[in-house]
Amino acid sequence: MRPVNIIGVGMTRFGVLADSLVDLAAQAAFEAMTDAALASGAIDHVCVGCQNPDEFTQRGHVSTHLADRLGLVPAGATRVETGPSSGASAVEAGFNMVASGAAEAVLVVGVEKMSEVDRGQASRILSKMISFEDEARYGATPTALAAMIARRYMHDYGLTRDELSLIPVKAHRNGAKNPLAHFQKEITIEEVCSSRVVADPLTLYDCSPTSDGAAAVVITSDDLARNVDVPRDAIQVLGIGHATDYFAVQHRHSLTSLSATVRASERAYQMAGIGPADVDVCEVHDAFSILELVNVEDLGLAPRGASIDLVKKGSLEVSGEIPVNPSGGIKARGHPTGATGVAQIRDIVLQLRGEAPPGLQTQSPRIGLAHNIGGFGNNIVVTILGAE
């Protein structure tokens, strides 16, 4: 495979926004293309990660609409869908096009607009990504499944409610410094514990919001990256791993580990030629607070049951040994599902460039990791990036 680079990134604010789905995608795309100093005629293909625009916004054929809006016709245009990991899967598709020589430059856009339906309808739409036969027909929702994982993790490893609350507190502390985050206010342990119970033991502050927003990256070959007057160094895509797990949670090996994360990270580490100890900064999929703890362990960054010790020591803080979710993560940055994976990668690119927002820049990172979950832990992509 040829070396692959990211030379441009863009992102809208995440939150409840007035802009349309395509308007949001176009804003992020134009910013990424401007950042890359790349003319529209240089784009060979557009890959759009979007989970369910047909139900959230009553719009389809998003990739072609976006190519037209951006003035990229006759470039190829493809929509990619793997649930909430659609964004990372779209980046993977673009990576493969460039690595194989099928394209020199691919624009990847992740986008979702979820606010056009009420929260109840959004939950019903999102519940379609879990098993109907084994889970949804009996009243299960993604939040309920996360609560089961949290309860089992507490049982197996002695995690307390106050300890779990440290995760959203950290997320909101970082989100308060992120000008594009959905939530930009700090919270306390007491506020987390006393907020409305959504699915015991998870409360409102343990759960990510439904958001609107878009993010974009420009992926290019080495040759093109060297021939474009980019105002900064390119960031290399060192490795991508992608794995699935059984559709229904009850059919899986463990409730306290997502095996698809383990398999995807192993593949990404192998492709990149590194190990977990080499990672300097991470963005992991914390749609529910318990998932940050599980993810850190599945990625090999902590022993089983010990990730909370890293939280309490401050190791996962922006200034810590292995910063996790300095952006505020999905919990505070927000979770427009199709956009999340691209936003994670965009945030890692800024970290490796040294361009993260004030107070969120980690100490001289060279290797960053993005981890994006699709479905409920059953379609997972891990992407590893490196500074030149």
PEWO-V911010 format. One record per helix or strand of 3 or more residues. SS is the DSSP state (~ for helix, > for strand). FROM is the first residue (numbers start at 1). LEN is the number of residues. Records with the same first field share a line. If there is no record, write none. Layout:
# PEWO-V911010
SS: FROM-LEN, FROM-LEN
This chain:
# PEWO-V911010
>: 4-8, 45-5, 76-5, 105-9, 197-3, 212-10, 235-10, 281-3, 367-8, 379-9
~: 21-16, 40-3, 53-4, 62-8, 83-18, 119-11, 136-3, 142-16, 161-15, 189-6, 204-3, 222-6, 249-3, 259-14, 276-3, 289-10, 307-7, 329-5, 337-17
